[in-house]
Amino acid sequence: MKHPRKRFWRAASRIHHCLVSEEPPSLYEMPFQVWWHCDRLIRKRQQAQRKGWDFAASKLERELKSGVTQLIQQLTTLHGDLSSDASRQQNPPVRELYAELLAIEEEFGERQLDLREQCISVSTEPIELEGVYLGPFEIHLNYANLKMDNGSPYRVIARDPHPAFTNDCVTHPHVQSDVVCEGDGQQVIRRSLEQGRLFDFFTMVASLLRTYNSDSPYVALSDWDSIECTECADVIAATEQTRCDNCEITLCTGCAKDCTDCDCPFCHECLSYCDSCHSNCCSSCLQQCIQCHADCCQRCLLENERCSDCDAEEELEETEEEVQETQGSTANPVTTTAVQPDCLGETVVPA
């Protein structure tokens, strides 16, 4: 294995060559790809709203916010390019670049240097922000593109990912899909790379990862462990969620309805109602009336397994039958003694 200091010197020489190499001037380009992506999300969201697909519309809206954030970031970079001084600064000599690499090793300890791929990687310690564990991150720099003529030359990769529950592409409040949102530090980080100040670059990005800006996160730390309600798509805190006792989907307190008999929470699809009192009931707590086959809750079904309506109807029928029998007995009385007509069969005899 070659001596690590020799590898550092070779890397420093290569970085110096990349900085001083004559290349055609960069052409300014508008971020059309991100623009078209946002435009497509807008049209898809409008279509989902017209069809009443509220869940899909909410999901597309969150993707749109993320896309717009990326678009603003790229436009800000373009604005900085147009506003910055076009004069070229003197490139650092090889020995200064060599000293930069030594300082990086001393600061971060663990580092990877790939001469063939022209990459330098360092790792941070496990990061925790406001009680939310995010894990360690790897800052991976391609030093062949420090002039940033072909986009950003570095990525921030979660080595032990603990992404936001609602978006697994967000591994840090300011990192999405391995791209960091640099915020106000964007121009400073960019200039450090263009001037070959590699130590400053790595320490600034690491410091950014240890910091939380509540004004511009991809996902707020307060919502990091939050999840979506399956029915209304609202984001709810993990402590406020509930689950359907039947299908086990996640629900917010507004969408979850309790069964009036067992008091268990259910979603709209898994909850039924009593045909007698019309209260919310789950299928396990409903039982059919043996007479009318209506679904009844335990309070509406009597001991004779009839609903209160059928039981009252049967009592009414029995009462009517009793009344009819009583009235029939009074209108047609029955006697046991035969009544004979007066003087029947007698002949009148003259005096």
C-alpha positions, 0 to 999 in steps of 0.5 A, a space after each residue: 500500500 502506498 504511503 498516505 502522504 504520497 496519496 495526499 500529494 498526488 490528490 493535491 496535484 490533481 486538484 490543482 490541475 483541475 483548478 488551473 485547467 483552461 476550460 471554456 467559460 460556463 454558460 448560464 442556464 435556466 433550471 427548466 427541468 425543475 420548472 417543468 417538474 413543478 408545472 407537471 405537479 401543478 397540473 396533476 394536483 388540479 386534476 386530482 382536485 377536480 376528481 375529488 381525490 383529496 389524498 392524492 391532491 395533498 400528497 402532490 402538494 407536498 411534492 410541489 412544495 419540495 420542487 419549488 424549494 429546489 427551484 428557488 435554490 437553483 434560481 438563487 444560485 443563478 442570481 449569485 452567478 450573475 451578481 458575483 465578480 467575474 474576475 478570476 482569483 489566484 489558484 492555490 499552489 499544490 503545497 497549500 492544497 496538500 495542507 488542506 488535505 492534512 487539516 481535513 484528516 486531522 479534523 474528521 479523522 475518518 476519511 476516504 480518498 479515491 484517486 481514480 474516482 477523484 473523490 474525497 469523503 468525510 463522515 460526521 459524528 451521529 447527529 441529533 437535533 432537538 431530540 430527533 436522532 438523524 445518524 452520521 452523514 458522509 460528505 462526498 466531494 468530487 474534486 474534479 468539478 470544484 469550479 461547479 461547471 456541471 452542477 454541485 460536486 458534492 452530496 450528503 449521504 446518510 450512513 444510518 438513515 432515519 428519514 422523515 416518516 412522511 418522506 423517506 427522501 428527506 434524511 435531514 431537515 435540510 437534506 433531500 435526495 442527498 442534496 443539501 439546502 445551503 440557505 444563506 451559506 450557499 455562496 460561501 460554500 460555493 466560493 470555498 470550493 472554487 478557491 480550493 479551500 477544501 477544509 473550509 468547505 467540509 467544516 461549513 457543510 458539517 456545521 450546517 448539518 449540526 444546525 436546524 433552521 426552523 424557517 426552511 426545512 424540507 420536513 420540520 423536526 416537530 413533524 419528523 415522526 408524524 404520519 399521514 391520516 389514511 382518510 384525510 391525508 392530514 399530517 398528525 403527530 405520532 402521539 395523536 394517531 390512532 388505528 382502525 381496530 379492524 383494518 389497522 390503518 392510521 387515522 387522526 382523531 377527527 376521522 376515527 369513530 368509536 363503536 358505541 358498544 365496544 368503544 373501539 376506534 374504526 375507520 369509515 369503511 369498517 364502521 356500520 350502524 344500528 338499524 334501530 337507533 342508528 348509532 355507530 357500531 362495528 360489525 362484531 357488535 351487531 346482531 340480526 333480529 330473528 324476525 326482521 333480520 335488522 342489524 341491531 346493537 346490544 342495547 336495541 336487541 332484547 333477550 328474545 333476540 328480537 329488536 325493540 320494534 318487532 317486540 313492540 309490534 308482537 305485543 301490540 298484535 297480542 293485545 289486539 287479539 285479546 281485545 277482539 276476543 273480549 268484544 266477541 264474547 260480549 255481543 253473543 252471550 250463550 245461555 244453558 236454559 231453553 225458553 219455551 213460548 207461553 201456552 204453547 200447545 194449549 186449546 181455548 175452551 169456552 165457558 
